[in-house]
Amino acid sequence: MIEKRKLTSQDCLIGLSSIYVVIAVMMNVFAMKALSFGSSIIICDGGLLISWGVFLISNVIVEVWDKRTSIVVVTFAAVVALVFLSIGRLIVAIPTLPAYDQQAEAFAMVFSNGPRTIFASVFAFWLGNYVNVHIIHVIKKFLENLKKDNKFFFFLRAAVSTLFGQFVDNIVFMSLAFGPFGISVYEMAWYDILTSALAGTVIELVVESVFVPFVTMPLVKWIRAKKVAEEAAA
């Protein structure tokens, strides 16, 4: 009879990292659909619906493991996203059969990101998530030195890190991709860029804040218990 292997903390890290990378790639595909929510002020993209997921996962990783581990995952995800978008553009450039012209046009629309948008997307993603991880790490270490850490401070550092991380991600992407520099066909006014970045940040912050007490905290507690038990048994 084959003995079932118990799930380890390392398995959890691999699983979380894999999900993180998948979400990072999905965000770039979903971002091609613009969302207005029936308002001319709130203008976001489809990636907004899942972008909170990468912040939630990086929060768990830095809480259970450390800053370096989380940064490695963030960097790896950014590289995978860059390769994914670049291959998509390459496939668009390769001629298709006449019978598949409609499919080719639809595919080209999904991967219509030019070099400017691709760079802006990947760089903003990496920078925003780095800021998120760094803030959590700094606040966590500060509270540990004061020997004051509880659920409230956990929620506080998750919310504060997401607020700044998401805003940096949104504002850097919108500025680099659509800033009025006169180098692209489609560009936006600075006012629209700022309002879009703020609207997206608020929505993402609210969504993740809902998940922190019901998903992030329990998940961190569960994985930490596994990690502590493994270190005690070693």
Secondary structure, 3 states (H helix, E strand, C coil): CCCCCCCCHHHHHHHHHHHHHHHHHHHHHHCCCEECCCCCCCCEECCHHHHHHHHHHHHHHHHHCCHHHHHHHHHHHHHHHHHHHHHHHHHHHCCCCHHHHHHHHHHHHHCCCCHHHHHHHHHHHHHHHHHHHHHHHHHHHHHHHHCCCCHHHHHHHHHHHHHHHHHHHHHHHHHHHHCCCCCCCCCCCHHHHHHHHHHHHHHHHHHHHHHHHHHHHHHHHHHHHHHHHHHHHC
